[in-house]
């Protein structure tokens, strides 16, 4: 029962190889894609560091939630789930690198507001919130709390005298504190890491959406790592009932993620407000992102629904293991879709008036396929006073030619801002921003490298304490755990 995991040289060698592959991928994306401040390099760094850090802090959250809920089944796998947090310190260092490089203007991830002239185009509230110093202070606060407080909470959960009433009571208090801190910092971090890449767009459920995404990946990693340890002769007390419960959580969070994805997409499409719909139109104008958006939806919703809904599949180690790999990659794609577009456009600058830039009819979903009258109405809803006057003057031309609103605006001298997305046929005469978005060999190599670093920190953390805490008051209940239904 007091078994410890031995972090062997063979495992370390494999993980070193993965990390080297990742470094080669980072160097390749830096050297071969110098356009736009090496955006492919920095995009890869941001996506992976945020994704795997989120998985780490979610592991502590899940154990804390079960501790407050008097859950007994988790005791035999608690150390595995908690050890996901080992990567958080690496993620914290990479976050500081990204923040420091932002100040030095070494990358363009946050150029929409990091550059003062661009920040002035935002409303007053956003200018205050995205003040570079205030933003950097928040980012540093997040990672300090995650590292320092997270380490303290993990120690409380791993105490060797948990059957002591005082120690057990303190573990409850630490769990409550972590959940409170996690809830606040996770939401704010999702805005400051990802959503602020395009500060003109926002989603009121973005924090929940990120939480669901790396929650799914955390359960998937937990399942894979428990299965790996069992294959090496560890965790003999863990059986298909414990794997079943982890599978149920992974499936439940997959459906939760889908609910949030649909809520965000459907409401923004139905509202048809340019500051909302431009997020989707710009991505649908890039073939790579249009494909990966729906691929992620298939992998993160349809695949779990069809494969692990059935009770027997959640108890089949091969099926649930394969499903976990698919879901991890699917949620990596989810973060790729959120991050990759804006930094990889050749020109990220705005026009003198942002209101005029969003007048372009491509920024509304209706404008692509509806009549000219509807397109004009959509443009009028977001134009400045000058743009409205120009649009009114252009109506007669639009009705006469039934052409695109942008053509009418150009006929009257109105200047449309270049749209984000790839240059496509049919818009050849319009200025367009070239996109260097790509999901190629270097992205996959970087992902493999981060998987190696994540697993290295996981196994290093796991090896420091016994795999099962014999003083856990719920250990006997966990050993007798049996799932009857579902």
N, C-alpha and C positions, 0 to 999 in steps of 0.2 A: 504493500500500500504506500510505502514511502519512496517509491521509485522516482528516479530523476532522469530527465532526458539527457543523453550524452550527445553533445554537439560535435560530431566526429569530423575528422579531417576530410573524409570523402564528401560529406555534405557541404562543408565549407568550400571545397574545391569547385564543386558544381555551381555554387552561388557566386563565387568569384568569377567564373567564366561568364555567367549571365550578366554580372555587373560590368565586365569588360565589354561585352556585346553592347550594353547600354551606352557606355562611354563612347564607343565607336559610332553608334547611332547619333549621339549628341554632336560629336565632332563633324560627322558627315552632314548633318542638318545645318551646322554653323558654316562650314566651308563651302558647300555646294549651293546654298541658298542665301547669298549675302544681301539680296534685295530687301528693302524695307527693314533695315536694322536687324538682320538675321532673325526675322520673326519666327521662322520654323523652329529654330533652336529654343527661343524663349517660350514659344507656345508649348512645346513638348515639356519643358521644365515646369511650367505652371500647371498644366493639366495633371501630370503625374504626381507632382509634389502635393497638390491639393487633394487629389483623389485618394492617395494612400494615407495621407494624414487624416482625412475624414474617416477612413476605415478604422484607423487607430483609436481616435477619440470615441468613435461609436462603440468599440469593444468595451471600453470602460463604462459607457452609458448603459449598455445592455446588462452588464453585471450589476450595476447600481440599481437599475429598475427592478431586477429580480430580487435583489437584497431587500429593497423597500416593500416588495410584494410578497415577502415570505415564501419565495419559490424554492422548492427543494430539488427539483429534477436537475438543475444546472450544476450542482456541486461537483460532479465528476468531470465536467468539461469547463469549469470556471477558469482554471489556469490557462487553458488554451485561448479562450475568448479574451481574457484580460491581457494576454501577451501580445495581442494584435497592436497594443499601444506602444510596443517597442520602437516602431518607426517614427513616432511623433517627434522625437528629438532631431532626427534627420530632416523631417519636414519643416521643423522650426528653423533650422540652419538655412535650408533652401529658401524659405520665406524671407528671411533677412537678406539673402543674396538678391532676390527679386526686388525687394523694397529698396535696397541700396542702389541697385542698377537703375531703378526708376529715377532716383534723385540725380544720378549721373547721366541720365538720358542715354543709356546704353541700349535700351530697347523701346519699343513703341506700344507695349501692351496697354498702357493707360494714357496714351497721348491725347485722347479725347478731352481730358481735363487736366493732365499733368502739365501741359503747356498752357501758359497763362492766357494767351489769346483765344485758345479754344475754350478754356474754362469760363471766360466771360460770356460765352454764348448760352450758358446754362442759366436757369433761373436762380434767384438769390439764395434760396434754401440749399440747392444742390451745390452752388459755389462754396457755401460754408461747409457742407458735409464733405466735399471732395477737396478741401484744402489739403495740399500735399503733406504738410506737417501733421495735421489732425489725422489724416488717413494712415500715415506711417506709424503714429503713436498707437492707433487702434490695432494695426497689424502686429506690432511688437507685443501689445498687451495680450492678444489672443494666444500667441505661441508661448509666452511666459506662463500664462495660466494653465495651458494644456500640459506643458512639461512639468512645472513645479507642483501644481495641485493634482494633476493626473498621477504623478509618481507617488504622492502622499496617499491618494485614495487606493491605489493598487497595493501599497504596503498594508493599509488597513484591512483590505479584503484578504490578504495573504497571511495575516497574523497567525502565529503558531499556537496561540491560546484563544482561539475564537470561541471556545466553549465557556470562557470567562464572561459573565454577564456584562461587566463594565466594558470589556473590549468589544463585545458584540454590539452593545448600545452605541459605542463610538463609530463602529463601522456603518451603522444606520445613518448617523448624522453626517458622516463623510459622503455617503451615497446621496443623501438629499442635497448636500451642498454641490456635489458634482453635477447632478441633474439640473439644478438651477443655473449654474455657470455654463454648462453645456448648451442649454436651451437658448441662452442669450448670445453667447459667443458664436455658436454655430450659425445662427441666423445672420448676425452681423457679418461674420466672415464670408458667408455666401455672397453677400452684397459687395464686400470689399475685395474679394479675390476675383469674382467672376462677373457679377451683374454690372459692375461699374466699368467694365471694358467698353460697353456702349451705354453711357449714362443717360441717353435720351429715351431708352426703353426701360421699363420696369415691370415686375410681376409681384403682386402682393402675397403670393404663396411660394416665392422662390426659395426661402429658407427651408420650408417643409419639403420642397421638391429635391433639394440637395441632400437633405437628411434621409429621404427615402432611397435615393440613388446609392449613396455609399453605405447605407444600411443593408441593402440587398447584397452588395459586394462583401460586406463584413460577414454576413451569415454564410455566403458561399465559401469564403476563405476558411471560416471556422470548420465547415463540413470537410473540406479538402484536407485540412491539417489534422483533424481528428482521424480521418481515414488513413492518412499517411502514418501517423503515430501508431495506430493499430496494426498497420502492415509491418511495422518494425518491432512489434511485440509489446508495445506500451499500451496503457489504458485498456487493459483486459476487462475492466469493470464496465466500460462503455459498450452498449449494445444497440440494436436497431431502434429501440425505443427513444434513446437520446438523439440518435441521428434523425429519427422521424420528427422529433420536436424542432430541431434546428431546421429541418426541411420545411416544416409548417411555417416557421417564422420567415424563411426565405420566400416561400410562395406568397404569404400574406403581404409582405412588404413589396413584392412584385406587383400585386394587384393595387396596393396603395399608391405606388409610383405611377401606375397606369392611370388611376383616378386623377392624380394631380396633373399628369401630362395632358390628359383630355380636358380637364377643367381649364388649364392655362391656354391651350390651343383653341378650344371651342369658343370660350368667352372673348378672346381677342379677335378671332375671325368674325364672330357674330357682331361684336361691337364696331368693327371696321374703322377703328380710329388709327390714323397713320402712325402715331407714336407707338402703337402696339403692333400693327400688322407689318411694319417695315422689318421687324425682327425676322419674320417668317419669309417675307418676299425676298429679302436679300439672300437668305439661305437657299431658297428654292431656285434662285437664279444661278446658283453654283452647283453644277451637276454632282460633284463629289458630296456636298453636304445634303443635297436633296436625297441622294441614295442612302447616306449613313443615318439620316433622321429616321427614315422608315425601316432601315435595317435594325436600328436600335429598338424601335417600337416592336418589331417582330421578335427580336431576341429577348427583350425584357418583359414582354406581355404574352404574345402568342405561344412562344416556346414553353415558358413555365406553365401556362394554362393547359397546354396539350400534353406535356410530359410529366410534370410532378403534381398535378392535381390528384391523381390516383394514389390511394393509400399505399399500395404495394410498391410503387415506384419510389416513394420517399423512404422506404425501408430497404431498397435494393442499392447496395453500395456503388455498383458500377453506374447505374442510371443517375443516382443523385450526385455522384462525383462528376460525371460528364455534364450534367445540368449546371453544376456550380461553375465549371470552367466557362461555359457559354454565357452565363449571367455576369460573371466578372468582366468578360470582354464586352458584353452588351452595355454595361454601365460605364466602362471606359469610353465607349463610343458616345455615350450620352454627354459626358463632359467635353469630349472632343467637339461635339456639335455646338456646345455653348460657348467655347473659348476660341476656336480656330479661325472664325471668319474675319473679325475686325482687324487683328494685327497683321493678317496676311494679305491685306489690300495694299496695292502700291501707293495709293494716295489716301490718307486718312484725314486730310484737312477738310474743314467745313467752309461753306460760303460765308460772306459777311453777315448774313442773317440766316440763322438756323431755320426760322419759319419758312423762308423761301426755299430752303433745301428740301424740306419735306413736302413741298407742294407737288413735286414730281408724281405723276399718276401711278408710276410703278410701285409706290409705297403704299398703295391700298390694294387689297385683294380684289375688290370689285372692278377696279379700273382696268384690269387686264382684259376682262371678258364682257363687261357690260357696255351699254350704249354711251355715247358721248355726254348725254345729259347727266347721267349718274356720275360719270367721272368728274364733270365740272362741279357737281355738288360736293363730291368728296374733297376736291381740291379747295373749294371755297371754305370748307369747315376748318382748314388748318392754315390758310394763307394769312400773311400780314395784311395790313390795310392797303399797302401798295400792291401786294400780290392779288388781293381781291379785286382792286380796280382793274388791274391788267387782265385778270380772268374774265371779268364782266365784259371788257372790251373785246375779248377773244371769243365770246359765246357765238356770235353770228358766224364767225369763220368755222367753229366746231360743228354747228348745226348744218352748215352748207356742205362741208366736206366729210362729216362723220369720222374725222381723224382723231388721233390720240390727243389728249389735252396738252401734252408737251409740245406737239407740233403747232397747235394753235398759239400756245404761249410764245414759241419761237417766232411765229409770224408777226407778232406784235412786239418783238424785241425783248421778251421776258427771258431771263437767263435761268435755265434749270440746272441745278447742281448735279454733278456726276453721281450716278447711282452706284452703290456697292454691289459687286457681283461680277460675273464674267461677261465679256463682250460677246453678244450673240447676234446672229443674223436677224435682220429685221430692225435692228437698232444701230446699224453700222454708222449712220450719220451722227449719232449722239455720242458725246464723250462718255466713256465708261471706265470704271476702275478695274484694272486687271487684278485677278485674285491668284495668289500662290498657295491657296489651301491645298493640302495633300495628305492623304493617308497612305503612305508608301512604306518601303522597307525600313527607312530610318525611324519612322514613328513606331513601327513594330519592334525594332531593336531597342529603342528607348524604353518602351513598355516592358520588354523582357528584362532590361537592366534594373528598372525600378522594382519589378517582381523579385529579382534576386536580392536587391538591397532590403526590401520589405521582409522577405523570408529570413535573411541573415539577422536582422534586428529581432525578429520574432523568436527564432531559435535561441539566440543569445539571451534574450529575456527569459524564455521558458526554462533554460537550463539552470537558472540560479536558484530555483525553489522546487520542492517536490511537486510532481504532477497533480497529486491529490492531497488536499489539506485534511489530515485525519482529525483535526479538532473542529472541523466544520459541523455545527449542530444539525445540519440537514443531510449529512452524508448518508446515513442509513436509509433515509427516504429516497435519496437519489439512487442508491444501489437497488432498491426494490421497485424503481419506477417502471411502470408499464402503461402503454398507450392502448386503450381499448378501441377507440373510434377515431375517425377523421384521417 
